[in-house]
Amino acid sequence: MKKILIVDDEPNIVMSLEYTFKKNNFEVFIARDGQEALDILKSHLPDVIILDVMMPHVDGYATLEQIKKEERLSGCRVIFLSAKNKENDIEKGLALGADLYMTKPFSIKKLIEQVNELIT
């Protein structure tokens, strides 16, 4: 079973993504901030990480920097899903090593397609 980690502090987004990915046969892990995501990654190895940028405690950029330092996480695909939609925000996310940067509001259908493309 494919595994996905959803990292976002907005409950409505987390609930809709969790429901949708479970319906698409993913095992879903949830983190509400970057630190919680890093804690989950100590014991789980997802295929894809969907990462918000603006979160309490540890933001998405800092979270991705930590993920990239971990050799065992090198196979994880990372998608930023953020309301930060300025060109320099997107460039920063991709420069840090994200595989994809999608902006909110987003199409859930398009997100599922992108996730499946990344892991096939």
Biopython code that builds the backbone (N, CA, C, O; Angstrom):
import numpy as np
from Bio.PDB.StructureBuilder import StructureBuilder

atoms = [
    (1, "MET", "N", (0.842, -1.191, 0.000)),
    (1, "MET", "CA", (0.000, 0.000, 0.000)),
    (1, "MET", "C", (0.883, 1.249, 0.000)),
    (1, "MET", "O", (1.874, 1.324, 0.726)),
    (2, "LYS", "N", (0.506, 2.224, -0.826)),
    (2, "LYS", "CA", (1.245, 3.477, -0.887)),
    (2, "LYS", "C", (0.984, 4.283, 0.388)),
    (2, "LYS", "O", (-0.111, 4.253, 0.951)),
    (3, "LYS", "N", (2.011, 4.997, 0.822)),
    (3, "LYS", "CA", (1.896, 5.770, 2.060)),
    (3, "LYS", "C", (2.093, 7.252, 1.768)),
    (3, "LYS", "O", (2.931, 7.642, 0.955)),
    (4, "ILE", "N", (1.291, 8.068, 2.460)),
    (4, "ILE", "CA", (1.386, 9.513, 2.279)),
    (4, "ILE", "C", (1.333, 10.200, 3.640)),
    (4, "ILE", "O", (0.571, 9.802, 4.521)),
    (5, "LEU", "N", (2.143, 11.223, 3.796)),
    (5, "LEU", "CA", (2.127, 12.049, 5.005)),
    (5, "LEU", "C", (1.590, 13.416, 4.623)),
    (5, "LEU", "O", (2.144, 14.087, 3.751)),
    (6, "ILE", "N", (0.523, 13.825, 5.268)),
    (6, "ILE", "CA", (-0.091, 15.136, 5.027)),
    (6, "ILE", "C", (0.291, 16.039, 6.188)),
    (6, "ILE", "O", (-0.008, 15.742, 7.345)),
    (7, "VAL", "N", (0.957, 17.149, 5.868)),
    (7, "VAL", "CA", (1.431, 18.072, 6.896)),
    (7, "VAL", "C", (0.779, 19.431, 6.650)),
    (7, "VAL", "O", (1.173, 20.167, 5.745)),
    (8, "ASP", "N", (-0.220, 19.752, 7.468)),
    (8, "ASP", "CA", (-0.955, 21.005, 7.299)),
    (8, "ASP", "C", (-1.664, 21.319, 8.612)),
    (8, "ASP", "O", (-2.104, 20.415, 9.321)),
    (9, "ASP", "N", (-1.771, 22.598, 8.927)),
    (9, "ASP", "CA", (-2.425, 22.990, 10.181)),
    (9, "ASP", "C", (-3.881, 23.400, 9.990)),
    (9, "ASP", "O", (-4.532, 23.820, 10.947)),
    (10, "GLU", "N", (-4.402, 23.285, 8.764)),
    (10, "GLU", "CA", (-5.803, 23.633, 8.513)),
    (10, "GLU", "C", (-6.652, 22.360, 8.540)),
    (10, "GLU", "O", (-6.552, 21.537, 7.631)),
    (11, "PRO", "N", (-7.491, 22.188, 9.576)),
    (11, "PRO", "CA", (-8.259, 20.945, 9.738)),
    (11, "PRO", "C", (-9.100, 20.563, 8.527)),
    (11, "PRO", "O", (-9.193, 19.380, 8.200)),
    (12, "ASN", "N", (-9.717, 21.535, 7.853)),
    (12, "ASN", "CA", (-10.573, 21.209, 6.704)),
    (12, "ASN", "C", (-9.761, 20.599, 5.565)),
    (12, "ASN", "O", (-10.212, 19.661, 4.908)),
    (13, "ILE", "N", (-8.572, 21.130, 5.336)),
    (13, "ILE", "CA", (-7.714, 20.586, 4.278)),
    (13, "ILE", "C", (-7.245, 19.189, 4.667)),
    (13, "ILE", "O", (-7.275, 18.267, 3.851)),
    (14, "VAL", "N", (-6.816, 19.039, 5.908)),
    (14, "VAL", "CA", (-6.341, 17.735, 6.377)),
    (14, "VAL", "C", (-7.445, 16.682, 6.234)),
    (14, "VAL", "O", (-7.190, 15.582, 5.743)),
    (15, "MET", "N", (-8.656, 17.009, 6.655)),
    (15, "MET", "CA", (-9.756, 16.042, 6.603)),
    (15, "MET", "C", (-10.096, 15.652, 5.165)),
    (15, "MET", "O", (-10.291, 14.473, 4.873)),
    (16, "SER", "N", (-10.167, 16.638, 4.264)),
    (16, "SER", "CA", (-10.529, 16.305, 2.885)),
    (16, "SER", "C", (-9.419, 15.513, 2.200)),
    (16, "SER", "O", (-9.704, 14.588, 1.440)),
    (17, "LEU", "N", (-8.151, 15.864, 2.459)),
    (17, "LEU", "CA", (-7.049, 15.109, 1.860)),
    (17, "LEU", "C", (-6.980, 13.694, 2.430)),
    (17, "LEU", "O", (-6.766, 12.733, 1.691)),
    (18, "GLU", "N", (-7.161, 13.571, 3.737)),
    (18, "GLU", "CA", (-7.123, 12.253, 4.367)),
    (18, "GLU", "C", (-8.210, 11.351, 3.769)),
    (18, "GLU", "O", (-7.939, 10.210, 3.396)),
    (19, "TYR", "N", (-9.412, 11.859, 3.682)),
    (19, "TYR", "CA", (-10.532, 11.098, 3.126)),
    (19, "TYR", "C", (-10.231, 10.679, 1.683)),
    (19, "TYR", "O", (-10.399, 9.515, 1.318)),
    (20, "THR", "N", (-9.789, 11.635, 0.873)),
    (20, "THR", "CA", (-9.549, 11.371, -0.546)),
    (20, "THR", "C", (-8.440, 10.351, -0.761)),
    (20, "THR", "O", (-8.583, 9.442, -1.578)),
    (21, "PHE", "N", (-7.339, 10.493, -0.036)),
    (21, "PHE", "CA", (-6.236, 9.561, -0.240)),
    (21, "PHE", "C", (-6.555, 8.167, 0.302)),
    (21, "PHE", "O", (-6.129, 7.170, -0.281)),
    (22, "LYS", "N", (-7.294, 8.084, 1.402)),
    (22, "LYS", "CA", (-7.708, 6.765, 1.896)),
    (22, "LYS", "C", (-8.610, 6.086, 0.870)),
    (22, "LYS", "O", (-8.509, 4.880, 0.643)),
    (23, "LYS", "N", (-9.494, 6.873, 0.250)),
    (23, "LYS", "CA", (-10.382, 6.349, -0.777)),
    (23, "LYS", "C", (-9.582, 5.840, -1.989)),
    (23, "LYS", "O", (-10.028, 4.947, -2.709)),
    (24, "ASN", "N", (-8.398, 6.424, -2.196)),
    (24, "ASN", "CA", (-7.528, 6.026, -3.305)),
    (24, "ASN", "C", (-6.452, 5.025, -2.862)),
    (24, "ASN", "O", (-5.389, 4.919, -3.474)),
    (25, "ASN", "N", (-6.756, 4.301, -1.790)),
    (25, "ASN", "CA", (-5.905, 3.203, -1.313)),
    (25, "ASN", "C", (-4.518, 3.614, -0.826)),
    (25, "ASN", "O", (-3.537, 2.909, -1.065)),
    (26, "PHE", "N", (-4.440, 4.741, -0.153)),
    (26, "PHE", "CA", (-3.209, 5.158, 0.495)),
    (26, "PHE", "C", (-3.326, 4.929, 1.990)),
    (26, "PHE", "O", (-4.408, 5.058, 2.564)),
    (27, "GLU", "N", (-2.208, 4.589, 2.619)),
    (27, "GLU", "CA", (-2.130, 4.645, 4.071)),
    (27, "GLU", "C", (-1.757, 6.094, 4.385)),
    (27, "GLU", "O", (-0.774, 6.611, 3.854)),
    (28, "VAL", "N", (-2.539, 6.749, 5.245)),
    (28, "VAL", "CA", (-2.383, 8.186, 5.466)),
    (28, "VAL", "C", (-1.873, 8.468, 6.880)),
    (28, "VAL", "O", (-2.387, 7.937, 7.865)),
    (29, "PHE", "N", (-0.851, 9.315, 6.951)),
    (29, "PHE", "CA", (-0.343, 9.830, 8.223)),
    (29, "PHE", "C", (-0.600, 11.328, 8.240)),
    (29, "PHE", "O", (-0.531, 11.987, 7.203)),
    (30, "ILE", "N", (-0.897, 11.869, 9.423)),
    (30, "ILE", "CA", (-1.252, 13.283, 9.554)),
    (30, "ILE", "C", (-0.312, 13.963, 10.546)),
    (30, "ILE", "O", (-0.040, 13.441, 11.627)),
    (31, "ALA", "N", (0.179, 15.146, 10.153)),
    (31, "ALA", "CA", (0.932, 15.994, 11.076)),
    (31, "ALA", "C", (0.380, 17.410, 10.941)),
    (31, "ALA", "O", (0.033, 17.849, 9.845)),
    (32, "ARG", "N", (0.303, 18.114, 12.064)),
    (32, "ARG", "CA", (-0.271, 19.459, 12.036)),
    (32, "ARG", "C", (0.776, 20.571, 12.046)),
    (32, "ARG", "O", (0.442, 21.754, 11.974)),
    (33, "ASP", "N", (2.037, 20.179, 12.136)),
    (33, "ASP", "CA", (3.127, 21.149, 11.990)),
    (33, "ASP", "C", (4.397, 20.384, 11.620)),
    (33, "ASP", "O", (4.422, 19.153, 11.617)),
    (34, "GLY", "N", (5.441, 21.135, 11.310)),
    (34, "GLY", "CA", (6.677, 20.521, 10.852)),
    (34, "GLY", "C", (7.320, 19.603, 11.873)),
    (34, "GLY", "O", (7.844, 18.549, 11.512)),
    (35, "GLN", "N", (7.289, 19.983, 13.135)),
    (35, "GLN", "CA", (7.911, 19.144, 14.161)),
    (35, "GLN", "C", (7.201, 17.804, 14.288)),
    (35, "GLN", "O", (7.842, 16.761, 14.416)),
    (36, "GLU", "N", (5.882, 17.842, 14.251)),
    (36, "GLU", "CA", (5.111, 16.597, 14.314)),
    (36, "GLU", "C", (5.437, 15.716, 13.093)),
    (36, "GLU", "O", (5.527, 14.494, 13.210)),
    (37, "ALA", "N", (5.610, 16.344, 11.937)),
    (37, "ALA", "CA", (5.976, 15.591, 10.730)),
    (37, "ALA", "C", (7.328, 14.911, 10.902)),
    (37, "ALA", "O", (7.486, 13.739, 10.563)),
    (38, "LEU", "N", (8.297, 15.643, 11.425)),
    (38, "LEU", "CA", (9.636, 15.071, 11.620)),
    (38, "LEU", "C", (9.593, 13.914, 12.620)),
    (38, "LEU", "O", (10.309, 12.925, 12.464)),
    (39, "ASP", "N", (8.751, 14.042, 13.642)),
    (39, "ASP", "CA", (8.595, 12.953, 14.619)),
    (39, "ASP", "C", (7.997, 11.702, 13.952)),
    (39, "ASP", "O", (8.450, 10.586, 14.205)),
    (40, "ILE", "N", (6.994, 11.893, 13.112)),
    (40, "ILE", "CA", (6.368, 10.766, 12.402)),
    (40, "ILE", "C", (7.379, 10.103, 11.470)),
    (40, "ILE", "O", (7.400, 8.879, 11.338)),
    (41, "LEU", "N", (8.220, 10.918, 10.823)),
    (41, "LEU", "CA", (9.191, 10.380, 9.864)),
    (41, "LEU", "C", (10.287, 9.548, 10.527)),
    (41, "LEU", "O", (11.013, 8.823, 9.848)),
    (42, "LYS", "N", (10.408, 9.650, 11.843)),
    (42, "LYS", "CA", (11.384, 8.809, 12.551)),
    (42, "LYS", "C", (10.971, 7.341, 12.513)),
    (42, "LYS", "O", (11.823, 6.454, 12.557)),
    (43, "SER", "N", (9.658, 7.082, 12.432)),
    (43, "SER", "CA", (9.188, 5.695, 12.475)),
    (43, "SER", "C", (8.415, 5.261, 11.229)),
    (43, "SER", "O", (8.078, 4.084, 11.102)),
    (44, "HIS", "N", (8.128, 6.174, 10.315)),
    (44, "HIS", "CA", (7.382, 5.833, 9.098)),
    (44, "HIS", "C", (8.108, 6.393, 7.880)),
    (44, "HIS", "O", (8.751, 7.441, 7.947)),
    (45, "LEU", "N", (7.992, 5.678, 6.776)),
    (45, "LEU", "CA", (8.649, 6.088, 5.543)),
    (45, "LEU", "C", (7.598, 6.202, 4.435)),
    (45, "LEU", "O", (7.319, 5.226, 3.739)),
    (46, "PRO", "N", (7.012, 7.402, 4.272)),
    (46, "PRO", "CA", (5.969, 7.551, 3.254)),
    (46, "PRO", "C", (6.566, 7.653, 1.841)),
    (46, "PRO", "O", (7.737, 7.991, 1.665)),
    (47, "ASP", "N", (5.736, 7.354, 0.858)),
    (47, "ASP", "CA", (6.143, 7.529, -0.533)),
    (47, "ASP", "C", (6.102, 9.010, -0.905)),
    (47, "ASP", "O", (6.943, 9.503, -1.656)),
    (48, "VAL", "N", (5.099, 9.707, -0.357)),
    (48, "VAL", "CA", (4.886, 11.122, -0.676)),
    (48, "VAL", "C", (4.602, 11.904, 0.599)),
    (48, "VAL", "O", (3.934, 11.418, 1.512)),
    (49, "ILE", "N", (5.128, 13.134, 0.640)),
    (49, "ILE", "CA", (4.833, 14.059, 1.736)),
    (49, "ILE", "C", (4.188, 15.294, 1.113)),
    (49, "ILE", "O", (4.776, 15.937, 0.244)),
    (50, "ILE", "N", (2.985, 15.619, 1.557)),
    (50, "ILE", "CA", (2.329, 16.860, 1.144)),
    (50, "ILE", "C", (2.553, 17.852, 2.278)),
    (50, "ILE", "O", (2.167, 17.605, 3.420)),
    (51, "LEU", "N", (3.175, 18.963, 1.951)),
    (51, "LEU", "CA", (3.704, 19.863, 2.972)),
    (51, "LEU", "C", (3.216, 21.293, 2.770)),
    (51, "LEU", "O", (3.427, 21.893, 1.716)),
    (52, "ASP", "N", (2.566, 21.823, 3.791)),
    (52, "ASP", "CA", (2.174, 23.235, 3.786)),
    (52, "ASP", "C", (3.410, 24.059, 4.153)),
    (52, "ASP", "O", (4.334, 23.539, 4.778)),
    (53, "VAL", "N", (3.436, 25.326, 3.774)),
    (53, "VAL", "CA", (4.571, 26.188, 4.130)),
    (53, "VAL", "C", (4.326, 26.884, 5.463)),
    (53, "VAL", "O", (5.158, 26.808, 6.367)),
    (54, "MET", "N", (3.192, 27.558, 5.588)),
    (54, "MET", "CA", (2.926, 28.367, 6.782)),
    (54, "MET", "C", (2.254, 27.533, 7.863)),
    (54, "MET", "O", (1.055, 27.257, 7.808)),
    (55, "MET", "N", (3.063, 27.138, 8.856)),
    (55, "MET", "CA", (2.558, 26.334, 9.976)),
    (55, "MET", "C", (3.225, 26.814, 11.262)),
    (55, "MET", "O", (4.290, 27.431, 11.220)),
    (56, "PRO", "N", (2.594, 26.528, 12.412)),
    (56, "PRO", "CA", (3.227, 26.904, 13.687)),
    (56, "PRO", "C", (4.471, 26.055, 13.965)),
    (56, "PRO", "O", (4.663, 24.997, 13.366)),
    (57, "HIS", "N", (5.287, 26.527, 14.858)),
    (57, "HIS", "CA", (6.495, 25.838, 15.346)),
    (57, "HIS", "C", (7.580, 25.722, 14.274)),
    (57, "HIS", "O", (8.545, 26.486, 14.292)),
    (58, "VAL", "N", (7.436, 24.783, 13.347)),
    (58, "VAL", "CA", (8.428, 24.596, 12.293)),
    (58, "VAL", "C", (7.701, 24.707, 10.956)),
    (58, "VAL", "O", (6.792, 23.925, 10.678)),
    (59, "ASP", "N", (8.097, 25.680, 10.121)),
    (59, "ASP", "CA", (7.390, 25.864, 8.848)),
    (59, "ASP", "C", (7.809, 24.806, 7.823)),
    (59, "ASP", "O", (8.718, 24.011, 8.063)),
    (60, "GLY", "N", (7.137, 24.817, 6.694)),
    (60, "GLY", "CA", (7.381, 23.807, 5.665)),
    (60, "GLY", "C", (8.782, 23.841, 5.091)),
    (60, "GLY", "O", (9.376, 22.796, 4.824)),
    (61, "TYR", "N", (9.320, 25.055, 4.899)),
    (61, "TYR", "CA", (10.674, 25.159, 4.344)),
    (61, "TYR", "C", (11.692, 24.505, 5.279)),
    (61, "TYR", "O", (12.534, 23.721, 4.840)),
    (62, "ALA", "N", (11.609, 24.832, 6.563)),
    (62, "ALA", "CA", (12.545, 24.257, 7.546)),
    (62, "ALA", "C", (12.347, 22.744, 7.662)),
    (62, "ALA", "O", (13.308, 21.998, 7.848)),
    (63, "THR", "N", (11.097, 22.303, 7.550)),
    (63, "THR", "CA", (10.810, 20.867, 7.604)),
    (63, "THR", "C", (11.483, 20.151, 6.438)),
    (63, "THR", "O", (12.104, 19.103, 6.615)),
    (64, "LEU", "N", (11.352, 20.727, 5.242)),
    (64, "LEU", "CA", (11.964, 20.099, 4.071)),
    (64, "LEU", "C", (13.491, 20.070, 4.195)),
    (64, "LEU", "O", (14.127, 19.091, 3.805)),
    (65, "GLU", "N", (14.072, 21.135, 4.734)),
    (65, "GLU", "CA", (15.529, 21.146, 4.935)),
    (65, "GLU", "C", (15.957, 19.981, 5.816)),
    (65, "GLU", "O", (16.974, 19.343, 5.546)),
    (66, "GLN", "N", (15.190, 19.698, 6.872)),
    (66, "GLN", "CA", (15.502, 18.576, 7.756)),
    (66, "GLN", "C", (15.314, 17.229, 7.041)),
    (66, "GLN", "O", (16.119, 16.312, 7.202)),
    (67, "ILE", "N", (14.251, 17.131, 6.260)),
    (67, "ILE", "CA", (13.983, 15.891, 5.518)),
    (67, "ILE", "C", (15.142, 15.586, 4.576)),
    (67, "ILE", "O", (15.574, 14.438, 4.465)),
    (68, "LYS", "N", (15.640, 16.611, 3.903)),
    (68, "LYS", "CA", (16.722, 16.419, 2.919)),
    (68, "LYS", "C", (18.037, 16.004, 3.578)),
    (68, "LYS", "O", (18.917, 15.466, 2.906)),
    (69, "LYS", "N", (18.183, 16.242, 4.865)),
    (69, "LYS", "CA", (19.399, 15.842, 5.581)),
    (69, "LYS", "C", (19.396, 14.356, 5.938)),
    (69, "LYS", "O", (20.440, 13.790, 6.265)),
    (70, "GLU", "N", (18.222, 13.726, 5.875)),
    (70, "GLU", "CA", (18.079, 12.325, 6.275)),
    (70, "GLU", "C", (18.230, 11.409, 5.061)),
    (70, "GLU", "O", (17.379, 11.410, 4.172)),
    (71, "GLU", "N", (19.288, 10.645, 5.024)),
    (71, "GLU", "CA", (19.555, 9.743, 3.899)),
    (71, "GLU", "C", (18.406, 8.758, 3.670)),
    (71, "GLU", "O", (18.043, 8.487, 2.526)),
    (72, "ARG", "N", (17.835, 8.223, 4.751)),
    (72, "ARG", "CA", (16.780, 7.217, 4.583)),
    (72, "ARG", "C", (15.480, 7.795, 4.020)),
    (72, "ARG", "O", (14.598, 7.043, 3.605)),
    (73, "LEU", "N", (15.357, 9.126, 4.002)),
    (73, "LEU", "CA", (14.158, 9.763, 3.447)),
    (73, "LEU", "C", (14.361, 10.215, 2.006)),
    (73, "LEU", "O", (13.488, 10.861, 1.427)),
    (74, "SER", "N", (15.505, 9.879, 1.432)),
    (74, "SER", "CA", (15.845, 10.390, 0.100)),
    (74, "SER", "C", (14.872, 9.926, -0.987)),
    (74, "SER", "O", (14.763, 10.567, -2.032)),
    (75, "GLY", "N", (14.165, 8.815, -0.746)),
    (75, "GLY", "CA", (13.194, 8.332, -1.732)),
    (75, "GLY", "C", (11.819, 8.956, -1.609)),
    (75, "GLY", "O", (10.959, 8.734, -2.462)),
    (76, "CYS", "N", (11.600, 9.734, -0.558)),
    (76, "CYS", "CA", (10.292, 10.370, -0.363)),
    (76, "CYS", "C", (10.122, 11.530, -1.343)),
    (76, "CYS", "O", (11.010, 12.369, -1.495)),
    (77, "ARG", "N", (8.982, 11.557, -1.991)),
    (77, "ARG", "CA", (8.645, 12.680, -2.874)),
    (77, "ARG", "C", (7.944, 13.739, -2.033)),
    (77, "ARG", "O", (7.129, 13.415, -1.169)),
    (78, "VAL", "N", (8.264, 15.015, -2.290)),
    (78, "VAL", "CA", (7.677, 16.097, -1.495)),
    (78, "VAL", "C", (6.941, 17.074, -2.402)),
    (78, "VAL", "O", (7.480, 17.559, -3.397)),
    (79, "ILE", "N", (5.693, 17.349, -2.031)),
    (79, "ILE", "CA", (4.880, 18.331, -2.739)),
    (79, "ILE", "C", (4.515, 19.433, -1.761)),
    (79, "ILE", "O", (3.889, 19.179, -0.732)),
    (80, "PHE", "N", (4.906, 20.659, -2.086)),
    (80, "PHE", "CA", (4.427, 21.788, -1.291)),
    (80, "PHE", "C", (3.012, 22.101, -1.748)),
    (80, "PHE", "O", (2.735, 22.157, -2.946)),
    (81, "LEU", "N", (2.124, 22.303, -0.793)),
    (81, "LEU", "CA", (0.750, 22.710, -1.063)),
    (81, "LEU", "C", (0.512, 23.924, -0.177)),
    (81, "LEU", "O", (0.277, 23.790, 1.024)),
    (82, "SER", "N", (0.575, 25.108, -0.777)),
    (82, "SER", "CA", (0.613, 26.317, 0.037)),
    (82, "SER", "C", (-0.169, 27.463, -0.577)),
    (82, "SER", "O", (-0.348, 27.544, -1.792)),
    (83, "ALA", "N", (-0.633, 28.355, 0.305)),
    (83, "ALA", "CA", (-1.273, 29.597, -0.140)),
    (83, "ALA", "C", (-0.218, 30.618, -0.572)),
    (83, "ALA", "O", (-0.545, 31.621, -1.207)),
    (84, "LYS", "N", (1.039, 30.363, -0.228)),
    (84, "LYS", "CA", (2.116, 31.267, -0.646)),
    (84, "LYS", "C", (2.360, 31.026, -2.134)),
    (84, "LYS", "O", (2.947, 30.017, -2.526)),
    (85, "ASN", "N", (1.896, 31.976, -2.959)),
    (85, "ASN", "CA", (1.912, 31.735, -4.396)),
    (85, "ASN", "C", (2.778, 32.711, -5.186)),
    (85, "ASN", "O", (2.686, 32.772, -6.412)),
    (86, "LYS", "N", (3.614, 33.471, -4.491)),
    (86, "LYS", "CA", (4.514, 34.387, -5.198)),
    (86, "LYS", "C", (5.649, 33.586, -5.830)),
    (86, "LYS", "O", (6.033, 32.525, -5.337)),
    (87, "GLU", "N", (6.169, 34.110, -6.916)),
    (87, "GLU", "CA", (7.225, 33.423, -7.660)),
    (87, "GLU", "C", (8.410, 33.036, -6.771)),
    (87, "GLU", "O", (8.941, 31.930, -6.874)),
    (88, "ASN", "N", (8.822, 33.979, -5.881)),
    (88, "ASN", "CA", (9.991, 33.668, -5.030)),
    (88, "ASN", "C", (9.679, 32.585, -3.992)),
    (88, "ASN", "O", (10.580, 31.848, -3.591)),
    (89, "ASP", "N", (8.410, 32.473, -3.545)),
    (89, "ASP", "CA", (8.021, 31.395, -2.623)),
    (89, "ASP", "C", (8.141, 30.044, -3.330)),
    (89, "ASP", "O", (8.682, 29.084, -2.781)),
    (90, "ILE", "N", (7.629, 29.992, -4.551)),
    (90, "ILE", "CA", (7.654, 28.759, -5.336)),
    (90, "ILE", "C", (9.101, 28.366, -5.648)),
    (90, "ILE", "O", (9.483, 27.205, -5.500)),
    (91, "GLU", "N", (9.897, 29.345, -6.081)),
    (91, "GLU", "CA", (11.308, 29.071, -6.391)),
    (91, "GLU", "C", (12.052, 28.557, -5.165)),
    (91, "GLU", "O", (12.859, 27.632, -5.266)),
    (92, "LYS", "N", (11.782, 29.157, -4.005)),
    (92, "LYS", "CA", (12.447, 28.718, -2.769)),
    (92, "LYS", "C", (12.086, 27.262, -2.460)),
    (92, "LYS", "O", (12.960, 26.459, -2.133)),
    (93, "GLY", "N", (10.813, 26.929, -2.564)),
    (93, "GLY", "CA", (10.364, 25.563, -2.296)),
    (93, "GLY", "C", (11.029, 24.549, -3.213)),
    (93, "GLY", "O", (11.456, 23.486, -2.764)),
    (94, "LEU", "N", (11.116, 24.875, -4.491)),
    (94, "LEU", "CA", (11.733, 23.962, -5.446)),
    (94, "LEU", "C", (13.244, 23.902, -5.243)),
    (94, "LEU", "O", (13.853, 22.842, -5.384)),
    (95, "ALA", "N", (13.845, 25.042, -4.911)),
    (95, "ALA", "CA", (15.297, 25.072, -4.672)),
    (95, "ALA", "C", (15.681, 24.231, -3.453)),
    (95, "ALA", "O", (16.772, 23.664, -3.405)),
    (96, "LEU", "N", (14.788, 24.151, -2.474)),
    (96, "LEU", "CA", (15.057, 23.340, -1.282)),
    (96, "LEU", "C", (14.921, 21.842, -1.562)),
    (96, "LEU", "O", (15.303, 21.009, -0.740)),
    (97, "GLY", "N", (14.372, 21.514, -2.735)),
    (97, "GLY", "CA", (14.315, 20.109, -3.111)),
    (97, "GLY", "C", (12.926, 19.512, -3.252)),
    (97, "GLY", "O", (12.791, 18.298, -3.399)),
    (98, "ALA", "N", (11.886, 20.345, -3.210)),
    (98, "ALA", "CA", (10.534, 19.809, -3.418)),
    (98, "ALA", "C", (10.402, 19.307, -4.853)),
    (98, "ALA", "O", (10.984, 19.876, -5.777)),
    (99, "ASP", "N", (9.637, 18.246, -5.027)),
    (99, "ASP", "CA", (9.401, 17.703, -6.362)),
    (99, "ASP", "C", (8.361, 18.514, -7.119)),
    (99, "ASP", "O", (8.343, 18.538, -8.350)),
    (100, "LEU", "N", (7.489, 19.182, -6.356)),
    (100, "LEU", "CA", (6.391, 19.919, -6.963)),
    (100, "LEU", "C", (5.915, 20.991, -5.986)),
    (100, "LEU", "O", (6.017, 20.821, -4.771)),
    (101, "TYR", "N", (5.397, 22.087, -6.520)),
    (101, "TYR", "CA", (4.847, 23.155, -5.680)),
    (101, "TYR", "C", (3.477, 23.492, -6.245)),
    (101, "TYR", "O", (3.371, 23.997, -7.363)),
    (102, "MET", "N", (2.424, 23.214, -5.477)),
    (102, "MET", "CA", (1.059, 23.540, -5.886)),
    (102, "MET", "C", (0.508, 24.609, -4.946)),
    (102, "MET", "O", (0.802, 24.620, -3.751)),
    (103, "THR", "N", (-0.288, 25.498, -5.507)),
    (103, "THR", "CA", (-0.819, 26.589, -4.688)),
    (103, "THR", "C", (-2.286, 26.342, -4.338)),
    (103, "THR", "O", (-3.031, 25.706, -5.083)),
    (104, "LYS", "N", (-2.669, 26.874, -3.170)),
    (104, "LYS", "CA", (-4.066, 26.824, -2.725)),
    (104, "LYS", "C", (-4.760, 28.071, -3.267)),
    (104, "LYS", "O", (-4.118, 29.117, -3.354)),
    (105, "PRO", "N", (-6.021, 28.010, -3.629)),
    (105, "PRO", "CA", (-6.864, 26.813, -3.673)),
    (105, "PRO", "C", (-6.377, 25.859, -4.767)),
    (105, "PRO", "O", (-5.752, 26.286, -5.737)),
    (106, "PHE", "N", (-6.667, 24.568, -4.604)),
    (106, "PHE", "CA", (-6.141, 23.562, -5.514)),
    (106, "PHE", "C", (-7.235, 22.593, -5.932)),
    (106, "PHE", "O", (-8.274, 22.486, -5.281)),
    (107, "SER", "N", (-6.987, 21.903, -7.010)),
    (107, "SER", "CA", (-7.892, 20.859, -7.471)),
    (107, "SER", "C", (-7.450, 19.539, -6.847)),
    (107, "SER", "O", (-6.320, 19.098, -7.058)),
    (108, "ILE", "N", (-8.332, 18.914, -6.085)),
    (108, "ILE", "CA", (-7.977, 17.653, -5.435)),
    (108, "ILE", "C", (-7.715, 16.573, -6.485)),
    (108, "ILE", "O", (-6.858, 15.710, -6.295)),
    (109, "LYS", "N", (-8.458, 16.624, -7.595)),
    (109, "LYS", "CA", (-8.259, 15.666, -8.683)),
    (109, "LYS", "C", (-6.851, 15.823, -9.267)),
    (109, "LYS", "O", (-6.156, 14.837, -9.514)),
    (110, "LYS", "N", (-6.449, 17.063, -9.480)),
    (110, "LYS", "CA", (-5.112, 17.336, -10.028)),
    (110, "LYS", "C", (-4.025, 16.890, -9.035)),
    (110, "LYS", "O", (-2.997, 16.345, -9.435)),
    (111, "LEU", "N", (-4.262, 17.126, -7.762)),
    (111, "LEU", "CA", (-3.289, 16.710, -6.744)),
    (111, "LEU", "C", (-3.117, 15.182, -6.754)),
    (111, "LEU", "O", (-1.991, 14.688, -6.703)),
    (112, "ILE", "N", (-4.213, 14.443, -6.818)),
    (112, "ILE", "CA", (-4.139, 12.976, -6.873)),
    (112, "ILE", "C", (-3.346, 12.537, -8.107)),
    (112, "ILE", "O", (-2.501, 11.645, -8.031)),
    (113, "GLU", "N", (-3.632, 13.174, -9.241)),
    (113, "GLU", "CA", (-2.901, 12.837, -10.481)),
    (113, "GLU", "C", (-1.407, 13.081, -10.308)),
    (113, "GLU", "O", (-0.589, 12.245, -10.694)),
    (114, "GLN", "N", (-1.049, 14.229, -9.725)),
    (114, "GLN", "CA", (0.363, 14.576, -9.542)),
    (114, "GLN", "C", (1.044, 13.590, -8.601)),
    (114, "GLN", "O", (2.173, 13.168, -8.854)),
    (115, "VAL", "N", (0.376, 13.227, -7.533)),
    (115, "VAL", "CA", (0.942, 12.261, -6.572)),
    (115, "VAL", "C", (1.191, 10.932, -7.268)),
    (115, "VAL", "O", (2.264, 10.343, -7.135)),
    (116, "ASN", "N", (0.193, 10.464, -8.012)),
    (116, "ASN", "CA", (0.359, 9.181, -8.701)),
    (116, "ASN", "C", (1.474, 9.223, -9.748)),
    (116, "ASN", "O", (2.191, 8.240, -9.934)),
    (117, "GLU", "N", (1.617, 10.353, -10.425)),
    (117, "GLU", "CA", (2.709, 10.503, -11.402)),
    (117, "GLU", "C", (4.062, 10.422, -10.711)),
    (117, "GLU", "O", (4.992, 9.801, -11.226)),
    (118, "LEU", "N", (4.170, 11.044, -9.560)),
    (118, "LEU", "CA", (5.453, 11.072, -8.852)),
    (118, "LEU", "C", (5.891, 9.699, -8.359)),
    (118, "LEU", "O", (7.090, 9.438, -8.258)),
    (119, "ILE", "N", (4.950, 8.824, -8.052)),
    (119, "ILE", "CA", (5.343, 7.552, -7.439)),
    (119, "ILE", "C", (5.200, 6.345, -8.353)),
    (119, "ILE", "O", (5.354, 5.207, -7.910)),
    (120, "THR", "N", (4.905, 6.589, -9.632)),
    (120, "THR", "CA", (4.849, 5.443, -10.545)),
    (120, "THR", "C", (6.052, 5.405, -11.437)),
    (120, "THR", "O", (6.175, 4.508, -12.271)),
]
sb = StructureBuilder()
sb.init_structure("model")
sb.init_model(0)
sb.init_chain("A")
sb.init_seg("    ")
for serial, (resi, resn, name, xyz) in enumerate(atoms, 1):
    if name == "N":
        sb.init_residue(resn, " ", resi, " ")
    sb.init_atom(name, np.array(xyz, "f"), 0.0, 1.0, " ", f" {name:<3s}", serial, name[0])
structure = sb.get_structure()
